[in-house]
Amino acid sequence: MSFKKPTSIKDLLIHIAVVLGSSIFLVVFIFYIYLPLRTNHGETITVPDVVGMSPEELSEFLDRRNLRFEVTEDSSYSSEFEPLSVLRQIPKPNTKVKENRKIYVTLNAERPPLVRMPRVEDLSLKSAQMVLKSYDLKLGKIKFVPDDFFGVILEAKMDGRNVLEGENIEKGSTIDLVAGDGFGNTIFQSPNLIGLEQEEAEVVIIGSGLKVGKVRFTTMEEAGFVVQDSLGLDIIEYRPVPPGSVQQQYPEAETILKIGDPIDIWIYQPDSLRSGTTILDTQ
């Protein structure tokens, strides 16, 4: 096909229109018909979430979805996943890809790497928790023992033994903490409250550095008193107590307590009704 040399403006415009029309047709054909057919345009697959899968599960799972995978040389470790399970993937889940696309996965290490035990002694409980987390160590049980300062870490233990600062331990290990209870080391025997009037008993409890626990009422009149027999041995003698007085207490008298422990008391009242006010009513 040949074009005549334009001899007029009309012929020139016709030639230009033909060239432009041909160019537009070629662009539309190549980009909207030929290339989409050639590259399966619009036929995409949504990348599934494979984190946590084993390589065996992963191979079958991706084959059914016309995808492949390749394990990267990098490795890492997380105590939240099983050894050799998938930790990370590229592309990310829900990404749109073509069929037969390769998914690159990073596997969890077979054995956890070693980390140095950080110093947690003398830290607050909250700070110690943050330090353990930053080293990928798990917080186990928290035990409180007598100490002047509440929540200050005194010891760190692993598998029942003390674990020392700088000791090499496996990442993901569980660390138990021993912290102070804030009550100090002051221990003493609980006072004997049997037979005391309710208000008097509450004054004795508070004055001893303890706190009044539950106050209950009972119709039981007799209470046990410790007396000595003819041989000088301690025996329990039961005798009546006046209404409004302590008939029973818990913990019992001479039990070892520490500052701040509660003492429950039972008050004898024949009608089981509380009357009058006590020291607790004014606080």
ABEGO torsion letter per residue (X at the ends): XBBBBBABAAAAAAAAAAAAAAAAAAAAAAAAAAAAAAAGBGBBBBBBBABGBBAAAAAAAAAAAGBBBBBBABBBBBAABBBGBBABBOBBBGBBBBBGBBBBBBBBBABBBBBBBBBABGBBAAAAAAAAAAAGBBBBBBBBBBBABBGBBABBBBGGBBBBBGBBBBBGBBBBBBBBAGAEABBBBBBBABGBBAAAAAAAAAAAGBBBBBBBBBABABBBBBBBBAAGBBBBBBBBBBBGBBABBOBBBGBBBBBGBBBBBBBBBAAGBBBEBBAAAAX
